[in-house]
Amino acid sequence: MWSEMHEQADVVRRIVTVNGDRAEHFTEMLAADVRYAVIAARGSSDNAARYAKYVLGIRNRLSVGLAAPSLFGPYGAAPSLEGSLVIGMSQSGQSPDVVEVVKEARRQSRPSVGFTNDVNSPLAAAVELVIDLSAGPEQAIAATKSYSAELAAVARCSVGSDGNGVVALEAIPDVIDHVLARVDSIGRAAEDLIDADHCVVLGRGYHHATAFEWALKLQELTYILAQPFSAADFLHGPIAMIERDFPVLIVATRGPLFEPMADLARDLRRRGAHVVALVDDGGFPADRRIEIPAVEEWLAPLVAAPALQAFAHALALGKGLDPDRPRGLQKVTRTR
Amino acid sequence: MWSEMHEQADVVRRIVTVNGDRAEHFTEMLAADVRYAVIAARGSSDNAARYAKYVLGIRNRLSVGLAAPSLFGPYGAAPSLEGSLVIGMSQSGQSPDVVEVVKEARRQSRPSVGFTNDVNSPLAAAVELVIDLSAGPEQAIAATKSYSAELAAVARCSVGSDGNGVVALEAIPDVIDHVLARVDSIGRAAEDLIDADHCVVLGRGYHHATAFEWALKLQELTYILAQPFSAADFLHGPIAMIERDFPVLIVATRGPLFEPMADLARDLRRRGAHVVALVDDGGFPADRRIEIPAVEEWLAPLVAAPALQAFAHALALGKGLDPDRPRGLQKVTRTR
């Protein structure tokens, strides 16, 4: 896992280069008769899909929904996909439920795209356009470089032939390396949770994805019951759980949601929560801050990814656990 | 809360009667130029929206996505809604972010529907078609009857003018009363979690909604960190958290996902989890079963709702907490 984490800058560099033509193909698909997109994914790929919902929504004005794969398989009652672009995301390209959704797109003569790290996988075989994650084999059970690759591939597809977007994305790998050079200080922040068996993880907007991925890495590697929430949903009930010293992880970078997130952090600290914040601004109210460099907001999840991974990795080691041997998990999970 | 829980059979009876014409109007909207639906909701209403995703998907073949309200408000970058039907769900009809999404539908000349308990609310004023939850004032902070009303209203809209569907739905209130007559035995099952400070709640398909609502009620009323998962997503990583005596709540009723859920329960028990199951079949593998009457699968979440509420209510009392005074919550939450 450690070694794959450190490949992420190169992986993102490669994505930008490899998929230029395919990204233009992607934006041409959007410009045809596509009214909305449906994405099928599980695990970390589902978190990359959450990122796609915001990137494609805000930058491409595309309405994006996450598929309920059980409609397509177990219930045998696929909805009409008229007007849709159907996207499957899977590192291995193996999960039958994700493949079934894109197969249904073909049956209904709808355009389909697969983001996968294996161009010979069932997912790649089933779609019209393959976006190659080109991340190289991922051995660690906890996905790291394939998650970053999915984020970068989504960003690259959103950009299409827009030169400014490409330039902004090309600047990201160096920033990722900068974050990875500071993993020791991130590891020290993880000490705050060394005795915790639970926490909540809050993010919103582009960082909805970051919060969910941070929680997933903690669940897989540290067995902490880390529960992710959209910060807005958290206010509608779950905030009642907060009591003195309750550990709260928050991710927020500069943009329209930064101040509302800071207000939430202040409220939580008044309620006694212990707030650890992953932020690009030293002024964010928190008991502990993990600072990452500021980049354009839509690309910030790419910079946050290595930081949250380093946090979970360090916490696993701190708890005496082996990040390369999560309990009871296999690399490829096949759900129907 | 206790008293409002016991109004639920009447509330569901009323929904079926009051909204007949509106339900036909709803299905006529679907038959016009609608390709997909977007639902904006928060809290318990968001869980009713999860139910709508399956009911409208399976029975009406409608592709349904959940809106990301922050695109519409804070980011000021609403996606194109061409081809969509836009639905807002809110008991109070007050939350600005939900109202903003349906207002955008009007700006883009798209059909809009509001499910609300207040026909004089901003949500009702903003939509083309109001579905009146007719649940009467809801005083308790933890939503109960308005959640059942939303489920019933979604089911009624799905049915439209289909007589068989109406008959099936009309049979539900008596079953709800049957469940409410057995709350004492449900309360005894809650004793299994009396010392727990965390649990996971698993469901799939129609009961994706039930799992999320069960978790939300536990969070609000008992402050247990109850984390809901789609059973399929749970296998992609979070299952690593399971260790001896880890409390797992599972909801499953007869249908295509019943056997996969039973397999999951067996696997979890092998890993040492303590499984409490809300089921309509005494053969489901569990350490403790809460049995509810069997009904047509698509209506089972309406029967599961009073059971999960009674469970959370009893557990709050057992922990010495007041279910009518959840810590730090107000009845109407206004998020932007």
Interface residues (C-beta under 8 A of the other chain):
Chain A: R35 Y36 V38 R42 G43 S44 D46 K53 Y54 G57 I58 R59 R61 L62 S63 V64 G65 L66 A68 P69 S70 L71 P74 Y75 G76 A77 A78 P79 S80 L81 E82 G83 S84 D97 A142 D197 H198 V200 R204 G205 H208 L216 Q219 E220 L221 Y223 I224 L225 Q227 A232 D233 L235 H236 G237 P238 I239 A240 M241 I242 E243 P256 L257 P260 R271 P326 R327 G328 L329 T333 T335 R336
Chain B: R35 Y36 V38 R42 G43 S44 D46 K53 Y54 G57 I58 R59 R61 L62 S63 V64 G65 L66 A68 P69 S70 L71 P74 Y75 G76 A77 A78 P79 S80 L81 E82 G83 S84 D97 A142 D197 H198 V200 R204 G205 H208 L216 Q219 E220 L221 Y223 I224 L225 Q227 A232 D233 L235 H236 G237 P238 I239 A240 M241 I242 E243 P256 L257 P260 R271 P326 R327 G328 L329 T333 T335 R336
